[in-house]
Amino acid sequence: MTAQLSDKSGVPFVPWEDFGNYFAWRQDEHVALIGPTGAGKTTLALNLLPLRTYVTVLATKPRDETLDRFSKSHDYVTLKTWKHKLSAEKYPRRILWPDSRSLYAAEAQRREFQTAMASIYDQGSWCTYVDEGWILSQPLRMQNELKTFLLQGRSMDLSLVLATQRPAWIPVEVYDQSTHLFFWRDNDETNLSRISGVSFGSSALIQRIVSQLERHEVLYINTRDNTMLRTMSPKPSTIG
């Protein structure tokens, strides 16, 4: 499959239906999804998660229509509190979704997510999807847990998939340790400055492309094999 040449600084465009020919995601590799609300991060993530065998979703938002539809139409068990005795073989796909509708729900959320992440880390071989990384990093004060997953998770055969709308508000290790980076359009100077810290190719080129992307267009970077291309976020209909 040949990617189409583009006029955005020479980075090729690949239709989503062909993206799998370029995307090889191993268990123990991390993924970062970075873009504004409504760009398509959740939809893209939920299209990627079926590639993993054991998956836990940490749902931080009070409501998420895409995730709610996904949980009802796929083989996931939804939990408000972490269950230590659930069999990984019987329940390999889980959504941990503590009630966060209260303005003061942060401590309860933090407790549930810490319990889950400790259990996942001890077991190894899980993929964990965090639907909003800045919530874990900032309001819930779980930067240390995120950094441990990113820096030491590979030795435990763990994959972390982290989405965020503010690249300036998450640990820099997200960029350093993720093999697969997905960027949506962003013109915020603070966010673009943090993106410049990506240890791949030309930071100026990355900033320029990210600021010029079309709606729902994504810049994909593989930090290990130097692949860089553009694609479009999959449509919500692709997850049922």
N, CA and C of each residue as an Amber inpcrd file, in Angstrom:
protein
   720
   0.8440000  -1.1860000   0.0000000   0.0000000   0.0000000   0.0000000
   0.8820000   1.2390000   0.0000000   0.6550000   2.1680000  -0.9140000
   1.4500000   3.3790000  -1.0130000   0.6820000   4.5570000  -0.4660000
   1.3140000   5.2940000   0.4570000   0.6720000   6.4750000   1.0210000
   0.6570000   7.5870000  -0.0030000  -0.3650000   8.4430000   0.0820000
  -0.4730000   9.5810000  -0.8170000   0.4420000  10.6980000  -0.3350000
   1.1340000  11.3260000  -1.2790000   1.9710000  12.4670000  -0.9300000
   1.0880000  13.6320000  -0.5260000   1.6100000  14.5110000   0.3140000
   0.8140000  15.6170000   0.7990000   1.5610000  16.9160000   0.6290000
   0.8210000  18.0250000   0.7620000   1.4500000  19.3320000   0.6970000
   1.7440000  19.8650000   2.0930000   1.4740000  19.0910000   3.1460000
   1.7840000  19.5170000   4.5090000   3.1910000  19.0630000   4.8650000
   4.1470000  19.8600000   4.4220000   5.5630000  19.6310000   4.7330000
   6.0420000  18.2590000   4.2960000   5.4200000  17.6980000   3.2790000
   5.8740000  16.4340000   2.7280000   5.4860000  15.2060000   3.5090000
   4.6400000  15.3420000   4.5380000   4.2190000  14.1790000   5.3240000
   3.0500000  13.5010000   4.6180000   3.1660000  12.2080000   4.3020000
   2.1240000  11.5360000   3.5200000   0.8270000  11.3560000   4.2860000
  -0.2680000  11.2900000   3.5160000  -1.5960000  11.0350000   4.0710000
  -2.0130000   9.6110000   3.7220000  -2.5420000   8.8860000   4.7330000
  -3.0070000   7.5110000   4.5640000  -4.4470000   7.4300000   5.0540000
  -5.4040000   6.9700000   4.2470000  -6.7840000   6.8060000   4.7230000
  -6.8340000   5.8560000   5.9140000  -7.7980000   6.0920000   6.8180000
  -7.8750000   5.2700000   8.0150000  -7.9830000   3.7810000   7.6990000
  -8.7100000   3.4390000   6.6450000  -8.8790000   2.0180000   6.3230000
  -7.5680000   1.3540000   5.9260000  -6.5560000   2.1520000   5.5620000
  -5.2490000   1.6030000   5.2180000  -4.2180000   1.8040000   6.3290000
  -4.6200000   2.4740000   7.4040000  -3.6590000   2.8370000   8.4410000
  -3.0340000   1.6110000   9.1040000  -3.8120000   0.5280000   9.2030000
  -3.2960000  -0.6800000   9.8270000  -2.0710000  -1.2460000   9.1520000
  -1.8620000  -0.8980000   7.8810000  -0.6690000  -1.3710000   7.1770000
   0.6020000  -0.7030000   7.6850000   0.4400000   0.3970000   8.4030000
   1.5870000   1.1590000   8.9000000   1.6970000   1.1150000  10.4240000
   0.6530000   0.6210000  11.0800000   0.5790000   0.6720000  12.5310000
   0.7670000  -0.7220000  13.1060000   1.9100000  -0.9420000  13.7430000
   2.2040000  -2.2190000  14.3990000   2.4160000  -1.9420000  15.8830000
   1.4260000  -2.2970000  16.6920000   1.4350000  -1.9840000  18.1180000
   1.6360000  -3.2520000  18.9240000   2.7880000  -3.3520000  19.5460000
   3.0910000  -4.5070000  20.3900000   2.5990000  -4.2720000  21.8130000
   2.2320000  -5.3820000  22.4770000   2.0170000  -5.2970000  23.9110000
   3.3380000  -4.8770000  24.5440000   3.3080000  -3.9550000  25.4700000
   4.4160000  -3.3160000  26.1940000   4.8230000  -1.9860000  25.5550000
   4.1250000  -1.5630000  24.4710000   4.3660000  -0.2470000  23.8840000
   3.2430000   0.7070000  24.2880000   3.6140000   1.9640000  24.5890000
   2.6480000   2.9620000  25.0350000   2.1510000   3.8180000  23.8700000
   0.9430000   4.3530000  24.0440000   0.2830000   5.1610000  23.0150000
  -0.2160000   6.4500000  23.6610000   0.0010000   7.5930000  22.9950000
  -0.5090000   8.8780000  23.4700000  -1.4150000   9.4880000  22.4150000
  -2.5700000   9.9830000  22.8500000  -3.5640000  10.5950000  21.9750000
  -3.7850000  12.0190000  22.4670000  -3.4040000  13.0100000  21.6700000
  -3.3290000  14.3840000  22.1610000  -4.1030000  15.3110000  21.2360000
  -5.1840000  15.8990000  21.7600000  -5.9950000  16.7900000  20.9410000
  -7.1590000  17.3520000  21.7220000  -7.8500000  18.3440000  21.1890000
  -8.9360000  19.0160000  21.8990000 -10.1690000  18.1250000  22.0480000
 -11.0630000  18.5370000  22.9360000 -12.3280000  17.8320000  23.1230000
 -13.1020000  17.7630000  21.8040000 -13.6250000  16.5940000  21.4900000
 -14.4230000  16.4240000  20.2820000 -13.6240000  16.1160000  19.0370000
 -12.3080000  16.0080000  19.1670000 -11.4770000  15.7530000  17.9810000
 -11.5980000  14.3110000  17.4980000 -11.9080000  13.3890000  18.4030000
 -12.0210000  11.9830000  18.0230000 -11.0760000  11.0700000  18.7740000
 -10.5220000  11.5360000  19.9030000  -9.5550000  10.7220000  20.6490000
 -10.1930000   9.4300000  21.1650000 -11.3850000   9.5530000  21.7750000
 -12.0300000   8.3720000  22.3440000 -12.3740000   7.3650000  21.2600000
 -12.9050000   7.8530000  20.1480000 -13.2690000   6.9470000  19.0560000
 -12.0450000   6.2170000  18.5230000 -10.9320000   6.9400000  18.3310000
  -9.7200000   6.2940000  17.8380000  -9.2210000   5.2690000  18.8470000
  -9.2000000   5.6410000  20.1280000  -8.7320000   4.7130000  21.1560000
  -9.5630000   3.4330000  21.1690000 -10.8840000   3.5830000  21.0660000
 -11.7530000   2.4140000  21.1330000 -11.6640000   1.5480000  19.8880000
 -11.1180000   2.1130000  18.8050000 -10.8110000   1.2950000  17.6330000
  -9.4960000   0.5420000  17.7980000  -8.6010000   1.0680000  18.6470000
  -7.3090000   0.4150000  18.8650000  -7.3750000  -0.6810000  19.9280000
  -8.2030000  -0.5090000  20.9520000  -8.2040000  -1.4200000  22.0890000
  -8.5060000  -2.8780000  21.7330000  -9.3350000  -3.1700000  20.7070000
  -9.5400000  -4.5760000  20.3590000  -8.2580000  -5.3060000  19.9350000
  -7.1880000  -4.5790000  19.6780000  -5.9090000  -5.2030000  19.3260000
  -5.2150000  -5.8230000  20.5420000  -5.6840000  -5.5120000  21.7400000
  -5.0860000  -6.0290000  22.9670000  -6.0120000  -7.0750000  23.5920000
  -5.4290000  -8.0200000  24.3240000  -6.2010000  -9.1140000  24.9120000
  -6.8360000  -8.7270000  26.2340000  -6.0660000  -8.1070000  27.1260000
  -6.5480000  -7.7280000  28.4520000  -6.5540000  -6.2020000  28.5430000
  -7.7410000  -5.6230000  28.7430000  -7.8930000  -4.1710000  28.6760000
  -8.6880000  -3.6680000  29.8810000  -8.1690000  -2.6260000  30.5140000
  -8.9350000  -1.8940000  31.5260000  -9.0040000  -0.4360000  31.1100000
 -10.2160000   0.1060000  31.0430000 -10.4420000   1.5150000  30.7450000
 -10.6520000   2.2490000  32.0620000  -9.8800000   3.3100000  32.3050000
 -10.0950000   4.1730000  33.4620000 -10.8810000   5.3790000  32.9830000
 -12.1670000   5.4080000  33.2830000 -13.0590000   6.4580000  32.7960000
 -13.1600000   7.5600000  33.8480000 -12.6800000   8.7450000  33.5020000
 -12.5900000   9.8360000  34.4730000 -13.7440000  10.8320000  34.3880000
 -14.4810000  10.8260000  33.2820000 -15.4810000  11.8750000  33.0540000
 -16.8440000  11.4710000  33.6250000 -17.6380000  12.4430000  34.0460000
 -18.9770000  12.1080000  34.5350000 -19.8320000  11.4270000  33.4750000
 -19.7050000  11.8980000  32.2220000 -20.4510000  11.3070000  31.1140000
 -19.5600000  11.2620000  29.8760000 -19.7540000  10.2330000  29.0680000
 -19.0640000  10.1230000  27.7930000 -19.9240000   9.2420000  26.8890000
 -20.6520000   9.8580000  25.9530000 -21.6040000   9.1140000  25.1210000
 -20.9090000   8.0400000  24.2900000 -19.7260000   8.3670000  23.7560000
 -19.0160000   7.3870000  22.9300000 -18.6140000   6.1820000  23.7540000
 -18.0470000   6.4160000  24.9310000 -17.6320000   5.3130000  25.7950000
 -18.8300000   4.5350000  26.3130000 -19.9070000   5.2230000  26.6200000
 -21.1050000   4.5500000  27.1100000 -21.6770000   3.6290000  26.0390000
 -21.7430000   4.1030000  24.8010000 -22.2360000   3.2720000  23.7030000
 -21.3250000   2.0690000  23.4760000 -20.0330000   2.3250000  23.5820000
 -19.0470000   1.2660000  23.4000000 -19.2000000   0.1790000  24.4640000
 -19.3660000   0.6080000  25.7290000 -19.4610000  -0.3590000  26.8230000
 -20.6980000  -1.2370000  26.6860000 -21.7460000  -0.7100000  26.0960000
 -22.9870000  -1.4720000  25.9580000 -22.9810000  -2.4090000  24.7610000
 -22.1630000  -2.1160000  23.7580000 -22.1960000  -2.8980000  22.5280000
 -21.0060000  -3.8430000  22.3760000 -20.0740000  -3.8280000  23.3450000
 -18.9230000  -4.7030000  23.2930000 -18.8260000  -5.5040000  24.5970000
 -17.9400000  -6.4630000  24.5810000 -17.8580000  -7.4150000  25.6860000
 -17.0080000  -6.8600000  26.8330000 -17.4900000  -5.7720000  27.4510000
 -16.8190000  -5.1590000  28.5990000 -17.7240000  -5.2510000  29.8190000
 -17.1280000  -5.4330000  30.9890000 -17.8660000  -5.3220000  32.2370000
 -17.5500000  -3.9470000  32.8250000 -18.6000000  -3.2080000  33.2170000
 -18.4240000  -1.8670000  33.7680000 -18.4970000  -1.9310000  35.2900000
 -17.4750000  -1.3590000  35.9460000 -17.3500000  -1.4050000  37.3990000
 -17.3170000   0.0100000  37.9650000 -17.9590000   0.2180000  39.0940000
 -17.8260000   1.4850000  39.8160000 -16.6970000   1.4120000  40.8340000
 -16.3660000   0.1900000  41.2470000 -15.2740000  -0.0240000  42.1860000
 -14.4790000  -1.2420000  41.7410000 -13.1740000  -1.2410000  41.9690000
 -12.3100000  -2.3040000  41.4720000 -12.5510000  -3.6020000  42.2350000
 -12.6430000  -4.7060000  41.5030000 -12.8840000  -6.0230000  42.0980000
 -11.6240000  -6.8700000  41.9560000 -10.9340000  -7.1100000  43.0540000
  -9.6650000  -7.8460000  43.0120000  -9.8450000  -9.2900000  42.5580000
 -10.9880000  -9.8840000  42.8560000 -11.1490000 -11.3210000  42.6120000
 -11.6990000 -11.6460000  41.2270000 -11.9350000 -10.6400000  40.3900000
 -12.4040000 -10.9240000  39.0330000 -11.3250000 -11.6710000  38.2500000
 -11.7200000 -12.7560000  37.6200000 -10.7830000 -13.5270000  36.8160000
 -10.4230000 -12.7850000  35.5350000  -9.1240000 -12.6580000  35.2560000
  -8.6890000 -12.0020000  34.0250000  -9.1330000 -12.7840000  32.8010000
  -9.1910000 -14.0890000  32.9190000  -9.6090000 -14.9130000  31.7800000
 -11.1060000 -14.7860000  31.5290000 -11.8850000 -14.6790000  32.5890000
 -13.3390000 -14.5650000  32.4420000 -13.7570000 -13.1370000  32.1230000
 -13.0270000 -12.1660000  32.6690000 -13.3470000 -10.7490000  32.4480000
 -12.0960000 -10.0060000  31.9600000 -11.7100000 -10.2580000  30.7180000
 -10.4760000  -9.6520000  30.2060000 -10.6340000  -8.1910000  29.7790000
 -11.8820000  -7.6980000  29.7180000 -12.1340000  -6.3210000  29.2660000
 -13.0390000  -5.6200000  30.2740000 -12.5060000  -4.5420000  30.8560000
 -13.2000000  -3.8910000  31.9670000 -13.1820000  -2.3760000  31.7830000
 -14.2350000  -1.7420000  32.2690000 -14.2780000  -0.2780000  32.3470000
 -14.4910000   0.0800000  33.8110000 -13.5050000   0.7290000  34.4090000
 -13.6430000   1.2140000  35.7800000 -14.1290000   2.6490000  35.7020000
 -15.3730000   2.8670000  36.1340000 -16.0260000   4.1610000  35.9480000
 -16.6410000   4.6080000  37.2750000 -15.8130000   5.0880000  38.2110000
 -16.3620000   5.5750000  39.4870000 -17.2840000   6.7680000  39.2560000
 -18.2430000   6.9230000  40.1310000 -19.1770000   8.0480000  40.0230000
 -18.4160000   9.3500000  40.2580000 -18.3650000  10.2150000  39.2370000
 -17.6430000  11.4830000  39.3600000 -18.5580000  12.6780000  39.1160000
 -19.8600000  12.4840000  39.3450000 -20.8090000  13.5620000  39.0770000
 -20.7750000  14.6490000  40.1470000 -20.1790000  14.3550000  41.2860000
 -20.0520000  15.3620000  42.3440000 -18.7790000  16.1820000  42.1210000
 -18.8390000  17.4500000  42.4630000 -17.6740000  18.3230000  42.3650000
 -16.5640000  17.8750000  43.3060000 -16.9220000  17.0940000  44.3250000
 -15.9580000  16.6740000  45.3340000 -15.7020000  15.1660000  45.2760000
 -15.7740000  14.6150000  44.0790000 -15.6020000  13.1730000  43.9120000
 -14.1470000  12.7680000  43.7180000 -13.2290000  13.7370000  43.7020000
 -11.8440000  13.4620000  43.3260000 -11.1820000  12.4110000  44.2120000
 -11.3760000  12.4970000  45.5250000 -10.6920000  11.5620000  46.4200000
 -11.1790000  10.1350000  46.2050000 -12.4870000   9.9770000  46.0030000
 -13.0160000   8.6350000  45.7430000 -12.4910000   8.0970000  44.4160000
 -12.4510000   8.9480000  43.3940000 -11.8750000   8.5420000  42.1050000
 -10.4270000   8.1160000  42.2700000  -9.6700000   8.9510000  42.9390000
  -8.2400000   8.6750000  43.1290000  -8.0310000   7.3270000  43.8070000
  -8.8060000   7.0530000  44.8240000  -8.6770000   5.7910000  45.5450000
  -8.9570000   4.5950000  44.6400000 -10.0150000   4.6860000  43.8380000
 -10.3620000   3.5750000  42.9470000  -9.2960000   3.3720000  41.8690000
  -8.8160000   4.4640000  41.2700000  -7.8300000   4.3400000  40.2000000
  -6.4830000   3.8550000  40.7400000  -6.1090000   4.3010000  41.9260000
  -4.8600000   3.8230000  42.5170000  -4.9340000   2.3280000  42.8040000
  -6.0710000   1.8950000  43.3300000  -6.2510000   0.4710000  43.6090000
  -6.1570000  -0.3500000  42.3300000  -6.8280000   0.1210000  41.2840000
  -6.8090000  -0.5970000  40.0070000  -5.4140000  -0.6380000  39.4070000
  -4.7220000   0.4980000  39.3920000  -3.4010000   0.5470000  38.7740000
  -2.3920000  -0.3120000  39.5330000  -2.5010000  -0.3510000  40.8600000
  -1.6180000  -1.2110000  41.6400000  -1.8620000  -2.6840000  41.3090000
  -3.1280000  -3.0700000  41.1890000  -3.4720000  -4.4470000  40.8540000
  -3.0000000  -4.8050000  39.4480000  -3.2290000  -3.9120000  38.5010000
  -2.8090000  -4.1380000  37.1100000  -1.2980000  -4.2680000  37.0180000
  -0.5930000  -3.4100000  37.7480000   0.8700000  -3.4420000  37.7230000
   1.3980000  -4.7580000  38.2960000   0.7850000  -5.2240000  39.3750000
   1.2230000  -6.4820000  39.9820000   0.9900000  -7.6630000  39.0480000
  -0.1390000  -7.6480000  38.3300000  -0.4710000  -8.7640000  37.4460000
   0.3560000  -8.7460000  36.1660000   0.5770000  -7.5460000  35.6150000
   1.2880000  -7.4310000  34.3450000   0.4150000  -7.8550000  33.1700000
   0.8980000  -7.5510000  31.9600000   0.3000000  -7.9920000  30.6900000
  -1.0410000  -7.3430000  30.3720000  -1.3930000  -6.2390000  31.0530000
  -2.6260000  -5.5190000  30.7640000  -2.3570000  -4.3060000  29.8850000
  -3.3950000  -3.8870000  29.1770000  -3.4110000  -2.5860000  28.5130000
  -4.3730000  -1.7000000  29.2980000  -3.9120000  -0.5140000  29.6890000
  -4.7370000   0.4220000  30.4500000  -4.9700000   1.6690000  29.6210000
  -6.2330000   2.0100000  29.4160000  -6.5860000   3.2190000  28.6880000
  -7.0980000   4.2660000  29.6620000  -6.4440000   5.4280000  29.6960000
  -6.8580000   6.5610000  30.5210000  -7.5230000   7.5700000  29.6000000
  -8.8090000   7.8470000  29.8300000  -9.5480000   8.6690000  28.8700000
  -9.2390000  10.1600000  28.9810000  -8.6280000  10.6190000  30.0770000
  -8.1730000  12.0120000  30.1900000  -6.9990000  12.0760000  31.1510000
  -5.8090000  12.1500000  30.5770000  -4.5870000  12.0750000  31.3680000
  -4.3860000  13.2330000  32.3210000  -4.8580000  14.4310000  31.9640000
  -4.6150000  15.5710000  32.8480000  -5.3910000  15.4500000  34.1530000
  -6.5330000  14.7300000  34.1190000  -7.2880000  14.5380000  35.3560000
  -6.4910000  13.6720000  36.3260000  -5.9020000  12.5720000  35.8430000
  -5.0680000  11.7600000  36.7170000  -3.8300000  12.5290000  37.1600000
  -3.2460000  13.2830000  36.2390000  -1.9940000  13.9670000  36.5120000
  -2.1530000  15.1480000  37.4590000  -3.2400000  15.9120000  37.3030000
  -3.3910000  17.1540000  38.0670000  -4.4130000  17.0320000  39.1990000
  -5.7210000  17.0640000  38.9430000  -6.6770000  17.0300000  40.0680000
  -6.5220000  15.8060000  40.9670000  -6.2140000  14.6280000  40.3850000
  -6.1110000  13.4110000  41.1890000  -4.7000000  13.1530000  41.7110000
  -3.7340000  13.9670000  41.3100000  -2.3550000  13.9150000  41.8240000
  -1.7450000  12.5180000  41.6680000  -1.8760000  11.9410000  40.4630000
  -1.3640000  10.5930000  40.2160000  -0.2430000  10.5820000  39.1850000
   0.5530000  11.6400000  39.1800000   1.6910000  11.6780000  38.2610000
   2.6610000  10.5320000  38.5140000   2.8980000  10.2000000  39.7690000
   3.8580000   9.1320000  40.0690000   3.4090000   7.7930000  39.5010000
   2.1040000   7.5100000  39.6200000   1.5940000   6.2520000  39.0650000
   1.7430000   6.2310000  37.5460000   1.4060000   7.3460000  36.8910000
   1.5520000   7.4210000  35.4380000   3.0080000   7.2390000  35.0270000
   3.9110000   7.9060000  35.7230000   5.3320000   7.8120000  35.3770000
   5.8560000   6.3950000  35.5690000   5.4030000   5.7210000  36.6200000
   5.8450000   4.3410000  36.8450000   5.3770000   3.4270000  35.7220000
   4.1190000   3.5720000  35.3060000   3.6210000   2.7780000  34.1830000
   4.4420000   3.0620000  32.9250000   4.7470000   4.3330000  32.6850000
   5.4630000   4.7140000  31.4670000   6.9200000   4.2510000  31.4890000
   7.5820000   4.3990000  32.6330000   9.0210000   4.1330000  32.7160000
   9.3420000   2.6710000  32.9880000   8.4800000   1.9790000  33.7190000
   8.7780000   0.6080000  34.1140000   7.7650000  -0.4030000  33.5940000
   6.7070000   0.0840000  32.9570000   5.6500000  -0.8130000  32.5110000
   6.0880000  -1.8660000  31.5200000   7.0640000  -1.5240000  30.6800000
   7.4980000  -2.4980000  29.6730000   8.0430000  -3.7640000  30.3310000
   8.7250000  -3.6060000  31.4610000   9.2750000  -4.7760000  32.1340000
   8.1720000  -5.6660000  32.7010000   6.9620000  -5.1030000  32.8470000
   5.8140000  -5.8670000  33.3270000   4.8770000  -6.2240000  32.1760000
   5.3070000  -5.9940000  30.9500000   4.5130000  -6.2840000  29.7520000
   3.2040000  -5.4870000  29.7540000   3.2750000  -4.2200000  30.2170000
   2.1100000  -3.3490000  30.2760000   2.1180000  -2.3570000  29.1290000
   0.9340000  -2.0320000  28.6380000   0.7640000  -0.9490000  27.6740000
  -0.1440000   0.1060000  28.2880000   0.2670000   1.3650000  28.1780000
  -0.5670000   2.4740000  28.6320000  -1.0100000   3.2660000  27.4100000
  -2.3170000   3.4790000  27.3010000  -2.8830000   4.3450000  26.2710000
  -3.4600000   5.5540000  26.9990000  -2.9060000   6.7270000  26.7340000
  -3.3010000   7.9160000  27.4750000  -3.7730000   8.9970000  26.5200000
  -4.9970000   9.4900000  26.7540000  -5.5480000  10.5830000  25.9630000
  -5.5610000  11.8570000  26.7970000  -5.3540000  12.9920000  26.1520000
  -5.4450000  14.2630000  26.8570000  -5.7360000  15.3810000  25.8780000
  -6.4010000  16.4280000  26.3790000  -6.6680000  17.5870000  25.5380000
  -5.6280000  18.6810000  25.7390000  -4.7900000  18.5590000  26.7800000
  -3.8060000  19.5890000  27.0490000  -2.4170000  18.9670000  27.1760000
  -1.6230000  18.9680000  26.1240000  -0.2850000  18.3670000  26.1860000
   0.6370000  19.0240000  27.1840000   0.3580000  20.2720000  27.5730000
   1.2170000  20.9570000  28.5440000   0.9450000  20.5190000  29.9700000
  -0.1260000  19.7500000  30.1910000  -0.5450000  19.4060000  31.5500000
  -0.2520000  17.9610000  31.9340000   0.4860000  17.2440000  31.1410000
   0.7820000  15.8480000  31.4370000   2.2900000  15.6660000  31.5530000
   2.7530000  14.6080000  32.2250000   4.1940000  14.4110000  32.3920000
   4.9130000  14.2980000  31.0440000   6.1100000  14.8550000  30.9840000
   6.8870000  14.8020000  29.7510000   7.2160000  13.3620000  29.3810000
   7.1820000  12.4510000  30.3640000   7.4530000  11.0390000  30.0890000
   6.4520000  10.4390000  29.1110000   5.2650000  11.0350000  29.0160000
   4.2860000  10.5570000  28.0320000   4.8870000  10.6210000  26.6310000
   5.6230000  11.6870000  26.3490000   6.2400000  11.8490000  25.0270000
   7.5100000  11.0120000  24.9070000   8.3050000  10.9790000  25.9760000
   9.5760000  10.2620000  25.9320000   9.4000000   8.7530000  25.8070000
   8.3620000   8.2240000  26.4670000   8.2340000   6.7770000  26.5910000
   7.1820000   6.1570000  25.6790000   6.3680000   6.9730000  25.0200000
   5.3530000   6.4200000  24.1110000   5.9690000   6.1000000  22.7640000
   5.6830000   4.9120000  22.2780000   6.1350000   4.5270000  20.9350000
   5.2590000   5.1570000  19.8760000   3.9740000   5.2900000  20.1670000
   3.0040000   5.7610000  19.1800000   2.3530000   7.0580000  19.6650000
   2.5200000   8.1240000  18.9000000   1.9670000   9.4290000  19.2300000
   0.9560000   9.8380000  18.1690000  -0.2230000  10.2930000  18.6090000
  -1.2560000  10.8050000  17.7110000  -1.5620000  12.2480000  18.1310000
  -1.4260000  13.1800000  17.2020000  -1.6930000  14.5850000  17.4770000
  -2.8270000  15.1020000  16.5870000  -3.8010000  15.7900000  17.1940000
  -4.8240000  16.5140000  16.4560000  -4.4410000  17.9970000  16.4100000
  -5.1570000  18.7750000  15.6260000  -4.8360000  20.1870000  15.4440000
  -4.8380000  20.9420000  16.7730000  -3.8260000  21.8010000  16.9390000
  -3.7030000  22.6090000  18.1420000  -2.9290000  23.8680000  17.7930000
  -3.4630000  25.0300000  18.1740000  -2.7910000  26.3010000  17.9120000
  -2.3870000  27.0250000  19.1900000  -2.5810000  26.3760000  20.3420000
  -2.2070000  26.9870000  21.6080000  -0.6760000  26.9930000  21.7450000
  -0.0930000  28.1630000  22.0110000   1.3630000  28.2870000  22.0480000
   1.9890000  27.4400000  23.1540000   1.3260000  27.3630000  24.3130000
   1.8640000  26.5560000  25.4030000   1.8820000  25.0810000  25.0380000
   0.7950000  24.6180000  24.4150000   0.7410000  23.2230000  23.9980000
   1.7750000  22.9240000  22.9190000   1.8930000  23.8170000  21.9500000
   2.8610000  23.6070000  20.8820000   4.2810000  23.6040000  21.4220000
   4.5380000  24.4140000  22.4320000   5.8630000  24.4390000  23.0390000
   6.1910000  23.1030000  23.6910000   5.2060000  22.5010000  24.3780000
   5.4390000  21.1900000  24.9890000   5.6500000  20.1280000  23.9160000
   4.8940000  20.2200000  22.8190000   5.0680000  19.2630000  21.7250000
   6.4850000  19.3220000  21.1830000   7.1080000  20.5040000  21.2340000
   8.4630000  20.6470000  20.7030000   9.4680000  19.7930000  21.4640000
   9.0530000  19.2870000  22.6460000   9.9370000  18.4280000  23.4110000
   9.9730000  16.9940000  22.9220000   9.1750000  16.6550000  21.9250000
   9.1800000  15.3000000  21.3840000  10.5560000  15.0040000  20.8050000
  11.1640000  13.9320000  21.2800000  12.5240000  13.5970000  20.8330000
  12.4700000  12.8200000  19.5230000  11.9650000  13.4650000  18.5100000
  11.8330000  12.8320000  17.1920000  11.9510000  13.9100000  16.1340000
  12.8560000  13.7110000  15.2050000  12.9450000  14.5970000  14.0470000
  13.0020000  16.0610000  14.4040000  12.3690000  16.8710000  13.5950000
  12.3730000  18.3130000  13.7580000  11.1620000  18.7590000  14.5590000
  11.3820000  19.3580000  15.7330000  10.2720000  19.8300000  16.5470000
   9.5160000  20.9430000  15.8340000  10.2410000  21.7710000  15.0870000
   9.5870000  22.8590000  14.3490000   8.6390000  22.2950000  13.2980000
   9.0390000  21.2170000  12.6470000   8.1920000  20.5800000  11.6390000
   6.9250000  20.0270000  12.2940000   7.0760000  19.3660000  13.4390000
   5.9280000  18.7970000  14.1340000   4.9580000  19.8960000  14.5550000
   5.4790000  20.9710000  15.1110000   4.6340000  22.0850000  15.5240000
   3.8680000  22.6590000  14.3350000   4.5560000  22.8180000  13.2170000
   3.9220000  23.4070000  12.0340000   2.8080000  22.5160000  11.5120000
   3.0500000  21.2190000  11.4540000   2.0360000  20.3040000  10.9350000
   0.8290000  20.2740000  11.8640000   1.0710000  20.1700000  13.1720000
  -0.0250000  20.0980000  14.1420000  -0.9000000  21.3470000  14.0640000
  -0.2930000  22.5010000  13.8680000  -1.0690000  23.7450000  13.8030000
  -1.8620000  23.8770000  12.5070000  -1.5480000  23.0440000  11.4980000
  -2.2000000  23.1600000  10.1960000  -3.1350000  21.9940000   9.8730000
  -3.2850000  21.0530000  10.7680000  -4.1310000  19.8970000  10.4970000
  -5.5830000  20.3160000  10.2970000  -6.2940000  19.5450000   9.4580000
  -7.7260000  19.7670000   9.2620000  -8.5000000  19.1490000  10.4300000
  -9.7750000  19.4850000  10.5280000 -10.6290000  18.9180000  11.5680000
 -10.6540000  17.3920000  11.4490000 -10.4230000  16.7000000  12.5580000
 -10.3900000  15.2400000  12.6530000  -9.1820000  14.6190000  11.9530000
  -8.3000000  15.4260000  11.4050000  -7.0690000  14.8900000  10.8310000
  -6.0610000  14.6630000  11.9520000  -5.2370000  13.6280000  11.8160000
  -4.3060000  13.2260000  12.8650000  -2.8970000  13.1070000  12.2940000
  -1.9320000  13.6110000  13.0540000  -0.5280000  13.3540000  12.7490000
  -0.0810000  12.1750000  13.6020000   0.3880000  11.1070000  12.9590000
   0.8720000   9.9180000  13.6660000   2.3910000   9.8660000  13.5900000
   3.0220000   9.6110000  14.7370000   4.4750000   9.4810000  14.8030000
   4.8150000   8.2000000  15.5480000   5.6530000   7.3670000  14.9380000
   6.2430000   6.2260000  15.6320000   7.6550000   6.6400000  16.0250000
   7.8950000   6.7700000  17.3160000   9.1650000   7.3060000  17.7910000
  10.3000000   6.3070000  17.7200000  10.0000000   5.0660000  17.3900000
  11.0440000   4.0350000  17.3370000  11.5360000   3.7740000  15.9130000
  10.6150000   3.7550000  14.9420000  11.0580000   3.4550000  13.5730000
  10.9860000   4.6750000  12.6580000  10.6860000   5.8640000  13.2470000
  10.7160000   7.1400000  12.5170000   9.5940000   7.3100000  11.4900000
   8.5340000   6.5110000  11.6020000   7.3840000   6.7060000  10.7220000
   6.6530000   7.9920000  11.1120000   6.2830000   8.7890000  10.1070000
   5.4550000   9.9630000  10.3360000   4.4730000  10.0610000   9.1840000
   3.1910000  10.1040000   9.4910000   2.1750000  10.2160000   8.4520000
   0.9250000  10.8510000   9.0300000  -0.0040000  11.1860000   8.1570000
  -1.2890000  11.7390000   8.5570000  -2.4030000  10.7720000   8.1840000
  -3.4620000  10.7940000   8.9950000  -4.6500000  10.0230000   8.6790000
  -5.8520000  10.7920000   9.2200000  -7.0480000  10.2180000   9.0920000
  -8.2560000  10.8360000   9.6330000  -8.7940000   9.9760000  10.7640000
  -9.2860000  10.6160000  11.8170000  -9.8960000   9.8680000  12.9190000
 -11.0270000   9.0150000  12.3750000 -11.1470000   7.7690000  12.8400000
 -12.2770000   6.9450000  12.4040000 -13.5940000   7.5340000  12.8810000
 -14.6710000   7.2000000  12.1770000 -15.9920000   7.7190000  12.5410000
 -16.5440000   6.9410000  13.7450000 -17.3630000   7.6050000  14.5750000
 -17.9390000   6.9020000  15.7330000 -18.6820000   5.6360000  15.3560000
 -19.2420000   5.5650000  14.1680000 -20.0010000   4.3800000  13.7480000
 -19.1410000   3.1280000  13.6910000 -17.8110000   3.2950000  13.6580000
 -16.9310000   2.1290000  13.5440000 -16.8090000   1.3640000  14.8470000
 -17.3530000   1.9090000  15.9500000 -17.2570000   1.1740000  17.2250000
 -18.6230000   0.6960000  17.6930000 -19.5910000   0.7180000  16.8260000
 -20.8960000   0.1680000  17.1800000 -21.8090000   1.1790000  17.8400000
